[in-house]
Amino acid sequence: MNRPGHAVASSMTTVADAARLIAYSFRPKVLPARDDTYRVLVRRFQDDDTFAETVRAVAVGLDLVILDADIRHGLVVASTEESVFAIKMTDYAKRTGGEGKAAERVIHALAQLGAAALAYPRPADLSNAAYVGRITVHGVDAFVREAARRLAESAARERELQDPDPGAPDLEAAWRVYSRRAATPGSGDGRRVASSTVGIVGKALTFLADQGLLTRRSGDDGGTYVTTSRYRVQVREAGQRMFSELLALGITSVTDGTGTLTRIEWSTEDLDLR
């Protein structure tokens, strides 16, 4: 028969292990394949329902949501708006070397949206654990500019045919911020200007790489990156919110920065990924 003290100690050890596993999720470049303790904890999460429930309970207490746990990428969590771990767009823009101004935050947000759309242009890509997407800085910039151009054309037609939709101005203004920012203003010595859209996209993709979501492959096309399984989980979770806006704009194909058209094969039915 287990003594009460032993049960309490065992419970405390389980909670400590749960907290340790969650702590690993904030070290995105540490993978279970390279860390024995992490690998054991992930396996335990997968095989031990009681431990998994404890991990989820600890996560809830930290205002975190567990998205996935896999031996390839480890534990993936997302923060709620109330969590102390949440990265606000103002903080994110500052962490990527900007000033955090409103226009800059908008450009960063659109860069993140463009990166996800180009990385996973089809619903099947998100459901395929073996799929690896490839994106470039110039490709993402070209995509967002194309989206902004199409929105401008759509808005112009709407104004000609009828009174503007009261809900449209905010969306239109957001994309207009991007189209009005120079893609690559000259620095005088050939360097990329950080405040240009290409510069901001470059910082956005570098940030994703630092978070273990992308892996840099080369400096071609402003920087070439491939996706990780951790990024697939994050995009899958945010898919409905991110891609519904593209569908609202009627974006079906964009240039990838090399003159090739990449189809964005999403429909409203596809947005429910669960």
Residue, then its C-alpha position, 0 to 999 in steps of 0.5 A: m500500500n502506498r503511503p500518503g507521503h509517497a503519493v504526495a511526493s510522486s504527484m509533486t514529481t509529476v507536476a515538476d516533470a510537466a513544468r519541465l516539459i513545458a519549459y522545453s517548449f520555450r527552447p524551440k531549437v532544442l529537439p527531442a532527438r538531441d536531448d534525452t530528457y526531452r525525448v523521454l518527457v515527450r514519449r511520456f506525454q504521448d503514452d501516459d494519459t495521467f501525465a498528459e492531463t497534468v501537463r495540460a493543467v499546468a499549461v492552463g495555469l500559465d494561460l498556454v494552450i498545447l497544440d501538439a507533442d511529437i518526437r520530431h519537434g517536441l511540445v508546441v504551445a500557444s499563448t492566450e492573450e492573457s498569458v505573460f508569455a504572449i508576444k504583442m505585436t508592438d513587442y515583436a516589432k521592437r524585438t525585430g529591430g523596429e520602433g514598433k510604430a503602427a504602420e510597421r506593425v501592420i507590415h510585419a503582420l502582413a509579412q507573417l501572413g504572406a509567409a504562411a500562405l506561400a509556405y502552405p499553399r494547399p490544405a493538403d500541405l498542412s495535413n501532410a507531416a512530411y511536407v516541407g515548404r520553401i519560401t524566400v524574402h523576395g517571394v513573400d514581398a511579391f505576394v503581399r504586394e500582389a494582394a495589396r494591388r488586387l485589394a486596391e482594384s477591388a475597392a475601386r470597383e466597389r466605389e464605382l458600383q455602390d457605397p463602400d462596405p462599412g467593414a472594408p476601410d480598415l482592411e483596405a487601409a492595412w494593405r495600403v500601408y504595405s503598398r505605399r512603403a518602398a520595397t527596397p529604397g536605396s541605401g547608397d551602398g547596396r545594403r538592404v534598408a531595414s525599414s523597406t518592406v523587403g527589409i521587414v520581411g527579411k526580419a520577419l523570416t529571421f524571427l521565425a527561424d530564431q523560433g525554430l519555425l523556419t530553417r535558413r538554406s541560403g541567401d538567394d532571393g533575399g534569403t531562402y528558408v524551408t519550413t519545420s514541423r513546428y511551423r506546420v503545427q502553428v500555421r495549422e492552428a491559425g489557418q482559419r484566421m489567416f487564410s480567410e482574409l486572403l479568400a476575402l480578397g479573392i487572392t487565388s495566385v501570386t508571384d513567388g518572386t521568380g516570375t512563377l505563379t503559385r496557386i493559393e488553393w484554399s476554399t471556405e470549406d478548407l478552412d476547417l482543418r480539424 
